[in-house]
Amino acid sequence: MSLQTTATSPDRRVIPMKQEQPVGGAIIDAQGREIPITETMIQQACRELHKAWVAAVPKQA
């Protein structure tokens, strides 16, 4: 999964970003410092979520 691929649909467009370019948000660390959120951080979080994904089991009536 990557936000850096160009969509094939003419009405949708993805703008590639540099991996370490801030994406408009920040986190505050334990010492109170503001750490810009980067594309790399988002991709890592998505990979971790993907590994932890557990499919829902359908309920039986």
Secondary structure, 3 states (H helix, E strand, C coil): CCCCCCCCCCCCCCCCCCCCCEEEEEEECCCCCEEEEEHHHHHHHHHHHHHHCCCCCCCCC
